[in-house]
Amino acid sequence: MVLKVNCPQCGRKVEWIDDNKWKPFCCERCKLIDLGEWAAGNHRIPGESVIDPEDDANSFH
C-alpha cells in the first residue's frame, strides 16, 4: 500500500513515491505558491531570530 499525504497547499491527496518529483506537493504550481509565501515572509518557523538586530546588516567583518 502506497502512503498518501495531503498537499500542504491545496489539500489534494499525493502519493509519497520516488517518482513524484513535487512531493509533498501535488504539482509544480502548488510548490511555487508555497515558495512564494516563504519568500514573502508569510510563513515563519517559530523561535528567536538568529540575526542580532544590534548588528549593522550592511557591514561584513
PDB file with SEQRES, HELIX, SHEET and CRYST1 records, atoms N, CA, C and O in Angstrom:
SEQRES   1 A   61  MET VAL LEU LYS VAL ASN CYS PRO GLN CYS GLY ARG LYS          
SEQRES   2 A   61  VAL GLU TRP ILE ASP ASP ASN LYS TRP LYS PRO PHE CYS          
SEQRES   3 A   61  CYS GLU ARG CYS LYS LEU ILE ASP LEU GLY GLU TRP ALA          
SEQRES   4 A   61  ALA GLY ASN HIS ARG ILE PRO GLY GLU SER VAL ILE ASP          
SEQRES   5 A   61  PRO GLU ASP ASP ALA ASN SER PHE HIS                          
HELIX    1 AA1 GLU A   28  ALA A   39  1                                  12    
SHEET    1 AA1 2 LYS A   4  ASN A   6  0                                        
SHEET    2 AA1 2 LYS A  13  GLU A  15 -1                                        
CRYST1    1.000    1.000    1.000  90.00  90.00  90.00 P 1           1          
ATOM      1  N   MET A   1       0.846  -1.181   0.000  1.00  0.00           N  
ATOM      2  CA  MET A   1       0.000   0.000   0.000  1.00  0.00           C  
ATOM      3  C   MET A   1       0.896   1.250   0.000  1.00  0.00           C  
ATOM      4  O   MET A   1       1.860   1.329   0.761  1.00  0.00           O  
ATOM      5  N   VAL A   2       0.570   2.212  -0.851  1.00  0.00           N  
ATOM      6  CA  VAL A   2       1.341   3.443  -1.001  1.00  0.00           C  
ATOM      7  C   VAL A   2       0.817   4.489  -0.023  1.00  0.00           C  
ATOM      8  O   VAL A   2      -0.389   4.710   0.086  1.00  0.00           O  
ATOM      9  N   LEU A   3       1.748   5.131   0.688  1.00  0.00           N  
ATOM     10  CA  LEU A   3       1.393   6.199   1.609  1.00  0.00           C  
ATOM     11  C   LEU A   3       0.893   7.400   0.814  1.00  0.00           C  
ATOM     12  O   LEU A   3       1.501   7.793  -0.182  1.00  0.00           O  
ATOM     13  N   LYS A   4      -0.209   7.973   1.257  1.00  0.00           N  
ATOM     14  CA  LYS A   4      -0.747   9.188   0.642  1.00  0.00           C  
ATOM     15  C   LYS A   4      -0.789  10.278   1.697  1.00  0.00           C  
ATOM     16  O   LYS A   4      -1.214  10.052   2.830  1.00  0.00           O  
ATOM     17  N   VAL A   5      -0.338  11.469   1.306  1.00  0.00           N  
ATOM     18  CA  VAL A   5      -0.352  12.632   2.192  1.00  0.00           C  
ATOM     19  C   VAL A   5      -1.146  13.741   1.508  1.00  0.00           C  
ATOM     20  O   VAL A   5      -1.374  13.697   0.299  1.00  0.00           O  
ATOM     21  N   ASN A   6      -1.558  14.722   2.278  1.00  0.00           N  
ATOM     22  CA  ASN A   6      -2.264  15.871   1.712  1.00  0.00           C  
ATOM     23  C   ASN A   6      -1.255  16.902   1.239  1.00  0.00           C  
ATOM     24  O   ASN A   6      -0.281  17.187   1.936  1.00  0.00           O  
ATOM     25  N   CYS A   7      -1.481  17.460   0.059  1.00  0.00           N  
ATOM     26  CA  CYS A   7      -0.659  18.553  -0.446  1.00  0.00           C  
ATOM     27  C   CYS A   7      -0.772  19.700   0.555  1.00  0.00           C  
ATOM     28  O   CYS A   7      -1.883  20.096   0.908  1.00  0.00           O  
ATOM     29  N   PRO A   8       0.361  20.242   1.022  1.00  0.00           N  
ATOM     30  CA  PRO A   8       0.297  21.323   2.004  1.00  0.00           C  
ATOM     31  C   PRO A   8      -0.368  22.596   1.476  1.00  0.00           C  
ATOM     32  O   PRO A   8      -0.784  23.444   2.265  1.00  0.00           O  
ATOM     33  N   GLN A   9      -0.471  22.737   0.169  1.00  0.00           N  
ATOM     34  CA  GLN A   9      -1.049  23.953  -0.404  1.00  0.00           C  
ATOM     35  C   GLN A   9      -2.544  23.815  -0.661  1.00  0.00           C  
ATOM     36  O   GLN A   9      -3.329  24.657  -0.227  1.00  0.00           O  
ATOM     37  N   CYS A  10      -2.940  22.757  -1.365  1.00  0.00           N  
ATOM     38  CA  CYS A  10      -4.347  22.645  -1.774  1.00  0.00           C  
ATOM     39  C   CYS A  10      -5.106  21.515  -1.084  1.00  0.00           C  
ATOM     40  O   CYS A  10      -6.335  21.471  -1.144  1.00  0.00           O  
ATOM     41  N   GLY A  11      -4.387  20.598  -0.428  1.00  0.00           N  
ATOM     42  CA  GLY A  11      -5.046  19.517   0.295  1.00  0.00           C  
ATOM     43  C   GLY A  11      -5.306  18.265  -0.518  1.00  0.00           C  
ATOM     44  O   GLY A  11      -5.791  17.270   0.021  1.00  0.00           O  
ATOM     45  N   ARG A  12      -4.995  18.295  -1.803  1.00  0.00           N  
ATOM     46  CA  ARG A  12      -5.203  17.128  -2.650  1.00  0.00           C  
ATOM     47  C   ARG A  12      -4.324  15.978  -2.175  1.00  0.00           C  
ATOM     48  O   ARG A  12      -3.212  16.214  -1.704  1.00  0.00           O  
ATOM     49  N   LYS A  13      -4.800  14.732  -2.289  1.00  0.00           N  
ATOM     50  CA  LYS A  13      -4.035  13.553  -1.904  1.00  0.00           C  
ATOM     51  C   LYS A  13      -2.872  13.345  -2.862  1.00  0.00           C  
ATOM     52  O   LYS A  13      -3.033  13.438  -4.079  1.00  0.00           O  
ATOM     53  N   VAL A  14      -1.682  13.059  -2.295  1.00  0.00           N  
ATOM     54  CA  VAL A  14      -0.453  12.889  -3.068  1.00  0.00           C  
ATOM     55  C   VAL A  14       0.184  11.569  -2.659  1.00  0.00           C  
ATOM     56  O   VAL A  14       0.339  11.290  -1.471  1.00  0.00           O  
ATOM     57  N   GLU A  15       0.554  10.759  -3.647  1.00  0.00           N  
ATOM     58  CA  GLU A  15       1.263   9.521  -3.343  1.00  0.00           C  
ATOM     59  C   GLU A  15       2.709   9.831  -2.992  1.00  0.00           C  
ATOM     60  O   GLU A  15       3.381  10.564  -3.718  1.00  0.00           O  
ATOM     61  N   TRP A  16       3.194   9.280  -1.882  1.00  0.00           N  
ATOM     62  CA  TRP A  16       4.563   9.508  -1.421  1.00  0.00           C  
ATOM     63  C   TRP A  16       5.444   8.431  -2.045  1.00  0.00           C  
ATOM     64  O   TRP A  16       5.774   7.429  -1.410  1.00  0.00           O  
ATOM     65  N   ILE A  17       5.821   8.665  -3.316  1.00  0.00           N  
ATOM     66  CA  ILE A  17       6.659   7.722  -4.053  1.00  0.00           C  
ATOM     67  C   ILE A  17       7.818   8.488  -4.682  1.00  0.00           C  
ATOM     68  O   ILE A  17       7.740   9.701  -4.878  1.00  0.00           O  
ATOM     69  N   ASP A  18       8.900   7.762  -4.998  1.00  0.00           N  
ATOM     70  CA  ASP A  18      10.090   8.388  -5.574  1.00  0.00           C  
ATOM     71  C   ASP A  18       9.795   9.086  -6.903  1.00  0.00           C  
ATOM     72  O   ASP A  18      10.416  10.103  -7.213  1.00  0.00           O  
ATOM     73  N   ASP A  19       8.867   8.562  -7.682  1.00  0.00           N  
ATOM     74  CA  ASP A  19       8.562   9.134  -8.994  1.00  0.00           C  
ATOM     75  C   ASP A  19       7.821  10.468  -8.920  1.00  0.00           C  
ATOM     76  O   ASP A  19       7.739  11.179  -9.922  1.00  0.00           O  
ATOM     77  N   ASN A  20       7.287  10.815  -7.767  1.00  0.00           N  
ATOM     78  CA  ASN A  20       6.570  12.084  -7.613  1.00  0.00           C  
ATOM     79  C   ASN A  20       7.582  13.174  -7.284  1.00  0.00           C  
ATOM     80  O   ASN A  20       7.963  13.342  -6.126  1.00  0.00           O  
ATOM     81  N   LYS A  21       8.016  13.912  -8.297  1.00  0.00           N  
ATOM     82  CA  LYS A  21       9.073  14.906  -8.093  1.00  0.00           C  
ATOM     83  C   LYS A  21       8.606  16.154  -7.359  1.00  0.00           C  
ATOM     84  O   LYS A  21       9.438  16.977  -6.976  1.00  0.00           O  
ATOM     85  N   TRP A  22       7.309  16.324  -7.151  1.00  0.00           N  
ATOM     86  CA  TRP A  22       6.810  17.524  -6.468  1.00  0.00           C  
ATOM     87  C   TRP A  22       6.463  17.256  -5.010  1.00  0.00           C  
ATOM     88  O   TRP A  22       6.051  18.176  -4.304  1.00  0.00           O  
ATOM     89  N   LYS A  23       6.621  16.011  -4.536  1.00  0.00           N  
ATOM     90  CA  LYS A  23       6.204  15.691  -3.171  1.00  0.00           C  
ATOM     91  C   LYS A  23       6.865  16.608  -2.162  1.00  0.00           C  
ATOM     92  O   LYS A  23       8.046  16.910  -2.335  1.00  0.00           O  
ATOM     93  N   PRO A  24       6.218  17.052  -1.165  1.00  0.00           N  
ATOM     94  CA  PRO A  24       4.886  16.661  -0.716  1.00  0.00           C  
ATOM     95  C   PRO A  24       3.758  17.397  -1.429  1.00  0.00           C  
ATOM     96  O   PRO A  24       2.591  17.239  -1.070  1.00  0.00           O  
ATOM     97  N   PHE A  25       4.095  18.201  -2.437  1.00  0.00           N  
ATOM     98  CA  PHE A  25       3.077  18.941  -3.183  1.00  0.00           C  
ATOM     99  C   PHE A  25       2.519  18.074  -4.310  1.00  0.00           C  
ATOM    100  O   PHE A  25       3.144  17.096  -4.720  1.00  0.00           O  
ATOM    101  N   CYS A  26       1.345  18.440  -4.800  1.00  0.00           N  
ATOM    102  CA  CYS A  26       0.721  17.663  -5.862  1.00  0.00           C  
ATOM    103  C   CYS A  26       1.237  18.070  -7.245  1.00  0.00           C  
ATOM    104  O   CYS A  26       1.152  17.288  -8.192  1.00  0.00           O  
ATOM    105  N   CYS A  27       1.771  19.287  -7.365  1.00  0.00           N  
ATOM    106  CA  CYS A  27       2.224  19.766  -8.666  1.00  0.00           C  
ATOM    107  C   CYS A  27       3.198  20.933  -8.482  1.00  0.00           C  
ATOM    108  O   CYS A  27       3.378  21.445  -7.377  1.00  0.00           O  
ATOM    109  N   GLU A  28       3.809  21.332  -9.570  1.00  0.00           N  
ATOM    110  CA  GLU A  28       4.756  22.440  -9.530  1.00  0.00           C  
ATOM    111  C   GLU A  28       4.076  23.737  -9.081  1.00  0.00           C  
ATOM    112  O   GLU A  28       4.665  24.522  -8.337  1.00  0.00           O  
ATOM    113  N   ARG A  29       2.868  23.956  -9.521  1.00  0.00           N  
ATOM    114  CA  ARG A  29       2.147  25.184  -9.168  1.00  0.00           C  
ATOM    115  C   ARG A  29       2.025  25.333  -7.656  1.00  0.00           C  
ATOM    116  O   ARG A  29       2.324  26.397  -7.114  1.00  0.00           O  
ATOM    117  N   CYS A  30       1.588  24.276  -6.971  1.00  0.00           N  
ATOM    118  CA  CYS A  30       1.446  24.336  -5.515  1.00  0.00           C  
ATOM    119  C   CYS A  30       2.799  24.546  -4.842  1.00  0.00           C  
ATOM    120  O   CYS A  30       2.891  25.269  -3.851  1.00  0.00           O  
ATOM    121  N   LYS A  31       3.840  23.925  -5.369  1.00  0.00           N  
ATOM    122  CA  LYS A  31       5.178  24.096  -4.817  1.00  0.00           C  
ATOM    123  C   LYS A  31       5.632  25.551  -4.943  1.00  0.00           C  
ATOM    124  O   LYS A  31       6.195  26.108  -4.001  1.00  0.00           O  
ATOM    125  N   LEU A  32       5.391  26.168  -6.103  1.00  0.00           N  
ATOM    126  CA  LEU A  32       5.805  27.556  -6.319  1.00  0.00           C  
ATOM    127  C   LEU A  32       4.987  28.539  -5.487  1.00  0.00           C  
ATOM    128  O   LEU A  32       5.520  29.547  -5.021  1.00  0.00           O  
ATOM    129  N   ILE A  33       3.714  28.260  -5.299  1.00  0.00           N  
ATOM    130  CA  ILE A  33       2.886  29.115  -4.439  1.00  0.00           C  
ATOM    131  C   ILE A  33       3.451  29.095  -3.022  1.00  0.00           C  
ATOM    132  O   ILE A  33       3.577  30.143  -2.390  1.00  0.00           O  
ATOM    133  N   ASP A  34       3.789  27.913  -2.522  1.00  0.00           N  
ATOM    134  CA  ASP A  34       4.343  27.785  -1.181  1.00  0.00           C  
ATOM    135  C   ASP A  34       5.688  28.498  -1.078  1.00  0.00           C  
ATOM    136  O   ASP A  34       5.942  29.190  -0.092  1.00  0.00           O  
ATOM    137  N   LEU A  35       6.540  28.343  -2.067  1.00  0.00           N  
ATOM    138  CA  LEU A  35       7.836  29.021  -2.077  1.00  0.00           C  
ATOM    139  C   LEU A  35       7.649  30.535  -2.027  1.00  0.00           C  
ATOM    140  O   LEU A  35       8.364  31.231  -1.306  1.00  0.00           O  
ATOM    141  N   GLY A  36       6.691  31.038  -2.791  1.00  0.00           N  
ATOM    142  CA  GLY A  36       6.397  32.467  -2.782  1.00  0.00           C  
ATOM    143  C   GLY A  36       5.930  32.950  -1.423  1.00  0.00           C  
ATOM    144  O   GLY A  36       6.268  34.062  -1.017  1.00  0.00           O  
ATOM    145  N   GLU A  37       5.166  32.146  -0.716  1.00  0.00           N  
ATOM    146  CA  GLU A  37       4.708  32.501   0.624  1.00  0.00           C  
ATOM    147  C   GLU A  37       5.885  32.603   1.593  1.00  0.00           C  
ATOM    148  O   GLU A  37       5.928  33.501   2.434  1.00  0.00           O  
ATOM    149  N   TRP A  38       6.846  31.671   1.469  1.00  0.00           N  
ATOM    150  CA  TRP A  38       8.041  31.745   2.318  1.00  0.00           C  
ATOM    151  C   TRP A  38       8.858  32.991   1.967  1.00  0.00           C  
ATOM    152  O   TRP A  38       9.315  33.705   2.859  1.00  0.00           O  
ATOM    153  N   ALA A  39       9.041  33.249   0.681  1.00  0.00           N  
ATOM    154  CA  ALA A  39       9.843  34.397   0.243  1.00  0.00           C  
ATOM    155  C   ALA A  39       9.217  35.720   0.684  1.00  0.00           C  
ATOM    156  O   ALA A  39       9.934  36.677   0.976  1.00  0.00           O  
ATOM    157  N   ALA A  40       7.907  35.778   0.734  1.00  0.00           N  
ATOM    158  CA  ALA A  40       7.205  36.996   1.146  1.00  0.00           C  
ATOM    159  C   ALA A  40       7.191  37.166   2.671  1.00  0.00           C  
ATOM    160  O   ALA A  40       6.762  38.200   3.181  1.00  0.00           O  
ATOM    161  N   GLY A  41       7.662  36.149   3.387  1.00  0.00           N  
ATOM    162  CA  GLY A  41       7.676  36.223   4.845  1.00  0.00           C  
ATOM    163  C   GLY A  41       6.371  35.834   5.497  1.00  0.00           C  
ATOM    164  O   GLY A  41       6.181  36.069   6.690  1.00  0.00           O  
ATOM    165  N   ASN A  42       5.464  35.240   4.730  1.00  0.00           N  
ATOM    166  CA  ASN A  42       4.172  34.837   5.275  1.00  0.00           C  
ATOM    167  C   ASN A  42       4.244  33.539   6.070  1.00  0.00           C  
ATOM    168  O   ASN A  42       3.374  33.280   6.901  1.00  0.00           O  
ATOM    169  N   HIS A  43       5.255  32.727   5.834  1.00  0.00           N  
ATOM    170  CA  HIS A  43       5.491  31.503   6.610  1.00  0.00           C  
ATOM    171  C   HIS A  43       6.740  31.741   7.439  1.00  0.00           C  
ATOM    172  O   HIS A  43       7.740  32.256   6.939  1.00  0.00           O  
ATOM    173  N   ARG A  44       6.677  31.368   8.693  1.00  0.00           N  
ATOM    174  CA  ARG A  44       7.826  31.533   9.579  1.00  0.00           C  
ATOM    175  C   ARG A  44       7.918  30.345  10.507  1.00  0.00           C  
ATOM    176  O   ARG A  44       6.909  29.739  10.866  1.00  0.00           O  
ATOM    177  N   ILE A  45       9.137  30.018  10.892  1.00  0.00           N  
ATOM    178  CA  ILE A  45       9.371  28.975  11.880  1.00  0.00           C  
ATOM    179  C   ILE A  45       9.500  29.678  13.221  1.00  0.00           C  
ATOM    180  O   ILE A  45      10.336  30.570  13.368  1.00  0.00           O  
ATOM    181  N   PRO A  46       8.678  29.291  14.215  1.00  0.00           N  
ATOM    182  CA  PRO A  46       8.716  29.976  15.495  1.00  0.00           C  
ATOM    183  C   PRO A  46      10.070  29.823  16.182  1.00  0.00           C  
ATOM    184  O   PRO A  46      10.739  28.798  16.056  1.00  0.00           O  
ATOM    185  N   GLY A  47      10.445  30.839  16.891  1.00  0.00           N  
ATOM    186  CA  GLY A  47      11.688  30.821  17.638  1.00  0.00           C  
ATOM    187  C   GLY A  47      12.360  32.175  17.588  1.00  0.00           C  
ATOM    188  O   GLY A  47      11.891  33.103  16.928  1.00  0.00           O  
ATOM    189  N   GLU A  48      13.467  32.266  18.301  1.00  0.00           N  
ATOM    190  CA  GLU A  48      14.203  33.514  18.323  1.00  0.00           C  
ATOM    191  C   GLU A  48      14.990  33.699  17.031  1.00  0.00           C  
ATOM    192  O   GLU A  48      15.442  32.729  16.423  1.00  0.00           O  
ATOM    193  N   SER A  49      15.147  34.934  16.626  1.00  0.00           N  
ATOM    194  CA  SER A  49      15.886  35.260  15.418  1.00  0.00           C  
ATOM    195  C   SER A  49      17.357  34.912  15.594  1.00  0.00           C  
ATOM    196  O   SER A  49      17.911  35.076  16.682  1.00  0.00           O  
ATOM    197  N   VAL A  50      17.984  34.437  14.541  1.00  0.00           N  
ATOM    198  CA  VAL A  50      19.416  34.152  14.586  1.00  0.00           C  
ATOM    199  C   VAL A  50      20.218  35.388  14.195  1.00  0.00           C  
ATOM    200  O   VAL A  50      21.446  35.382  14.281  1.00  0.00           O  
ATOM    201  N   ILE A  51      19.543  36.435  13.772  1.00  0.00           N  
ATOM    202  CA  ILE A  51      20.186  37.696  13.398  1.00  0.00           C  
ATOM    203  C   ILE A  51      20.056  38.660  14.569  1.00  0.00           C  
ATOM    204  O   ILE A  51      18.956  38.899  15.067  1.00  0.00           O  
ATOM    205  N   ASP A  52      21.159  39.200  14.995  1.00  0.00           N  
ATOM    206  CA  ASP A  52      21.164  40.159  16.085  1.00  0.00           C  
ATOM    207  C   ASP A  52      20.779  41.531  15.527  1.00  0.00           C  
ATOM    208  O   ASP A  52      21.507  42.076  14.698  1.00  0.00           O  
ATOM    209  N   PRO A  53      19.651  42.099  15.963  1.00  0.00           N  
ATOM    210  CA  PRO A  53      19.224  43.392  15.424  1.00  0.00           C  
ATOM    211  C   PRO A  53      20.180  44.522  15.769  1.00  0.00           C  
ATOM    212  O   PRO A  53      20.109  45.588  15.157  1.00  0.00           O  
ATOM    213  N   GLU A  54      21.067  44.322  16.727  1.00  0.00           N  
ATOM    214  CA  GLU A  54      22.051  45.329  17.113  1.00  0.00           C  
ATOM    215  C   GLU A  54      23.199  45.412  16.085  1.00  0.00           C  
ATOM    216  O   GLU A  54      23.883  46.431  15.986  1.00  0.00           O  
ATOM    217  N   ASP A  55      23.392  44.337  15.335  1.00  0.00           N  
ATOM    218  CA  ASP A  55      24.445  44.335  14.311  1.00  0.00           C  
ATOM    219  C   ASP A  55      24.016  45.144  13.097  1.00  0.00           C  
ATOM    220  O   ASP A  55      22.839  45.164  12.737  1.00  0.00           O  
ATOM    221  N   ASP A  56      24.977  45.810  12.471  1.00  0.00           N  
ATOM    222  CA  ASP A  56      24.699  46.541  11.238  1.00  0.00           C  
ATOM    223  C   ASP A  56      24.597  45.516  10.115  1.00  0.00           C  
ATOM    224  O   ASP A  56      25.575  44.831   9.816  1.00  0.00           O  
ATOM    225  N   ALA A  57      23.436  45.401   9.493  1.00  0.00           N  
ATOM    226  CA  ALA A  57      23.184  44.395   8.464  1.00  0.00           C  
ATOM    227  C   ALA A  57      24.050  44.610   7.230  1.00  0.00           C  
ATOM    228  O   ALA A  57      24.262  43.675   6.458  1.00  0.00           O  
ATOM    229  N   ASN A  58      24.552  45.823   7.030  1.00  0.00           N  
ATOM    230  CA  ASN A  58      25.333  46.107   5.832  1.00  0.00           C  
ATOM    231  C   ASN A  58      26.831  45.960   6.026  1.00  0.00           C  
ATOM    232  O   ASN A  58      27.596  46.150   5.080  1.00  0.00           O  
ATOM    233  N   SER A  59      27.259  45.628   7.224  1.00  0.00           N  
ATOM    234  CA  SER A  59      28.711  45.512   7.448  1.00  0.00           C  
ATOM    235  C   SER A  59      29.115  44.053   7.536  1.00  0.00           C  
ATOM    236  O   SER A  59      28.453  43.248   8.190  1.00  0.00           O  
ATOM    237  N   PHE A  60      30.200  43.729   6.874  1.00  0.00           N  
ATOM    238  CA  PHE A  60      30.755  42.390   6.904  1.00  0.00           C  
ATOM    239  C   PHE A  60      32.144  42.483   7.485  1.00  0.00           C  
ATOM    240  O   PHE A  60      32.951  43.300   7.041  1.00  0.00           O  
ATOM    241  N   HIS A  61      32.432  41.673   8.456  1.00  0.00           N  
ATOM    242  CA  HIS A  61      33.735  41.728   9.128  1.00  0.00           C  
ATOM    243  C   HIS A  61      34.585  40.574   8.699  1.00  0.00           C  
ATOM    244  O   HIS A  61      35.721  40.442   9.154  1.00  0.00           O  
TER     245      HIS A  61                                                      
END                                                                             
